[in-house]
Amino acid sequence: MPFVVPLTRREAVERQLREEIVSGTLPAGTVIKDAEVAARLGVSITPVREAIAQLAAEGLIDIAPNRTRHVTRVTQKNALELIDVMGVLACAGFEWGVHNLTGSHLARLRERLAEFEANLRAGNVTAAGGAGADFSTIVILASGNRELQTHVDLVVARTLRLLALTADSAAWQVWTQGYRETLACLEADDRPGAVARYRQIFVEYRAVVETMLFEQDGAQG
């Protein structure tokens, strides 16, 4: 049985809050109070403050000038900006890593795609999003560029949150179909075709999000 390093208190709080924000358990605009989170999770204030600082760096929590913290609101404008940034980063990593993929990588991609679709069928959009993100990560890490992966990691949680918000739309079909066809190209050893199909996922997803109305758009103008 492999040895698993236990999470620190800060990491545990960070993971819990991230999951609650991504899943919508903590809706946009929810005020985050250190003491309340600490009491609810049974930890001290310090790891809560450290976790909030990290989630603020990821863009999941906004810290106002008066130090009030709240879950970041999602508008169509910042959703489209996020897709554009994620597309640039992920597609660069995919293009750099695709030629380094081995049979082992392809097996893992098949596993992640199966998990992605199984979780979608079960209605677990958080787990589905995680498996979908792993699909991309496998190829990006194959590039050997850890710096790029670090930057991808900073926006992936916001991307997963956006996917959760669009769970009832046609958006998920864009990803499932895109991943299937990308994997089919890889299995046929058509690496340029796989890169082109992967890039198209972001184009199609952006087009879907452009047709959507986010609740906060009207409120913020």
C-alpha positions in Angstrom: 0.0 0.0 0.0 1.5 3.4 -1.0 2.4 5.9 1.6 0.2 8.9 1.6 1.5 12.1 3.1 -1.3 13.6 5.3 -2.6 17.1 4.5 -1.5 20.0 6.7 -4.3 22.0 8.3 -3.8 24.7 5.8 -4.0 22.3 2.9 -7.1 20.6 4.3 -8.9 23.9 4.8 -7.8 25.1 1.3 -9.1 21.9 -0.3 -12.4 22.0 1.6 -13.1 25.6 0.8 -12.1 25.1 -2.8 -14.5 22.2 -3.2 -17.3 24.2 -1.6 -16.7 27.1 -3.9 -16.3 25.0 -7.1 -19.4 22.9 -6.4 -21.5 26.0 -5.5 -22.0 25.0 -1.9 -20.6 28.4 -1.2 -22.4 30.6 -3.8 -20.9 33.7 -5.4 -20.9 36.6 -3.1 -20.9 34.6 0.1 -18.9 36.4 2.8 -16.0 34.3 4.2 -15.3 35.0 7.9 -12.1 33.5 9.4 -13.6 32.7 12.7 -16.7 31.1 11.3 -14.7 28.9 9.0 -12.3 28.0 11.8 -15.1 27.0 14.1 -16.9 25.0 11.4 -13.8 23.0 10.4 -12.4 22.7 13.9 -9.1 24.4 13.2 -7.3 27.6 14.4 -7.5 31.0 12.6 -4.0 30.8 11.1 -4.5 27.9 8.6 -7.8 29.5 7.6 -6.2 32.8 6.8 -3.4 31.0 4.9 -5.9 29.0 2.9 -8.0 32.1 2.0 -4.8 33.9 0.8 -4.1 31.0 -1.6 -7.7 30.9 -2.8 -7.6 34.6 -3.4 -4.5 34.1 -5.5 -6.5 31.5 -7.5 -9.3 34.0 -8.1 -11.9 32.1 -6.1 -12.1 34.6 -3.3 -12.1 38.4 -3.6 -10.6 40.5 -0.8 -12.1 44.0 -0.7 -10.2 47.1 0.4 -11.9 46.9 3.8 -10.5 43.3 4.1 -14.0 41.7 3.7 -13.6 38.4 1.9 -16.3 36.9 -0.4 -16.6 34.2 -3.0 -15.8 35.8 -6.4 -18.8 36.5 -8.6 -18.8 35.1 -12.1 -20.0 37.3 -15.0 -20.0 36.4 -18.7 -17.2 38.8 -19.3 -14.8 37.3 -16.8 -15.9 33.8 -17.8 -14.9 34.5 -21.4 -11.6 36.0 -20.3 -10.9 32.9 -18.2 -11.7 30.6 -21.2 -9.3 32.6 -23.3 -6.5 32.5 -20.8 -7.0 28.8 -20.0 -7.1 28.0 -23.7 -3.8 29.7 -24.4 -2.0 28.0 -21.5 -3.6 24.5 -21.9 -3.2 24.4 -25.7 0.4 25.4 -25.5 1.1 22.7 -23.0 -0.9 20.2 -25.0 1.1 21.0 -28.2 4.4 20.8 -26.3 3.5 17.5 -24.6 1.7 15.6 -27.3 4.8 14.2 -29.0 6.1 12.8 -25.7 3.1 10.6 -25.0 3.6 6.9 -24.6 1.2 4.0 -24.4 1.1 4.4 -20.7 0.0 8.0 -21.1 -2.8 6.9 -23.5 -4.0 4.3 -21.1 -4.3 7.0 -18.4 -6.1 9.3 -20.8 -8.7 6.6 -21.5 -9.1 6.1 -17.7 -9.7 9.8 -17.1 -12.1 10.1 -20.0 -14.1 7.1 -18.6 -14.2 8.7 -15.2 -15.2 12.0 -16.7 -18.2 10.5 -18.5 -19.2 8.2 -15.6 -19.3 11.1 -13.1 -21.3 13.2 -15.5 -23.9 10.4 -15.8 -24.0 10.2 -12.0 -24.5 13.9 -11.8 -21.3 14.5 -9.9 -20.1 17.5 -11.8 -17.2 18.3 -9.3 -15.7 14.9 -9.8 -16.3 15.0 -13.5 -14.6 18.4 -13.8 -11.6 17.0 -11.9 -11.3 14.0 -14.2 -11.6 16.3 -17.2 -8.8 18.5 -15.9 -6.6 15.5 -15.3 -7.1 14.5 -19.0 -5.4 17.8 -20.0 -2.8 17.7 -17.2 -1.5 14.3 -18.3 -0.5 15.8 -21.7 0.7 19.1 -20.3 3.0 17.3 -17.8 4.4 15.2 -20.6 5.9 18.5 -22.0 8.2 18.5 -19.0 7.5 22.2 -18.5 6.6 22.5 -14.8 6.5 26.3 -14.9 3.6 26.1 -17.4 1.8 23.6 -15.2 2.1 25.9 -12.3 0.4 28.7 -14.2 -2.3 26.3 -15.4 -2.9 25.2 -11.8 -3.7 28.8 -10.9 -6.6 29.0 -13.2 -7.9 25.4 -13.2 -10.0 25.8 -10.1 -11.9 28.8 -11.6 -12.3 26.8 -14.8 -13.8 23.8 -12.9 -16.1 26.3 -11.1 -17.3 27.6 -14.5 -17.9 24.1 -15.7 -20.0 23.4 -12.6 -22.0 26.6 -13.3 -22.7 25.5 -16.8 -23.5 21.9 -15.9 -27.1 22.0 -17.1 -26.2 23.4 -20.6 -24.7 21.9 -23.8 -21.3 22.9 -22.5 -20.4 19.4 -21.2 -21.1 17.8 -24.5 -18.4 20.1 -26.0 -15.9 18.6 -23.6 -17.0 14.9 -23.8 -17.1 14.9 -27.6 -13.9 16.9 -27.9 -12.0 14.6 -25.5 -13.2 11.5 -27.3 -12.2 12.8 -30.7 -8.8 14.1 -29.4 -8.1 10.7 -27.9 -9.1 9.0 -31.1 -6.6 11.1 -33.0 -3.9 10.2 -30.4 -4.7 6.5 -30.7 -4.4 6.8 -34.5 -1.0 8.5 -34.0 -2.3 11.7 -35.5 -0.6 14.1 -33.1 -1.2 17.3 -35.2 -4.9 16.3 -35.5 -5.1 15.8 -31.8 -3.7 19.3 -31.2 -6.1 20.8 -33.6 -9.1 19.0 -32.1 -8.1 19.9 -28.6 -7.8 23.6 -29.6 -11.3 23.4 -31.1 -12.8 22.4 -27.7 -12.0 25.9 -26.3 -13.4 27.6 -29.4 -16.7 25.6 -29.1 -16.9 26.1 -25.3 -16.4 29.8 -25.6 -19.2 30.0 -28.2 -21.6 28.2 -25.8 -20.7 30.5 -22.9 -21.3 33.5 -25.2 -25.0 32.5 -25.4 -25.4 32.2 -21.7 -26.7 34.8 -19.3 -25.0 34.8 -15.9 -27.1 36.0 -12.9 -24.5 38.6 -11.9 -24.2 40.3 -15.4 -27.4 42.4 -14.9 -26.5 43.3 -11.4 -23.0 44.5 -12.3 -23.8 46.2 -15.6 
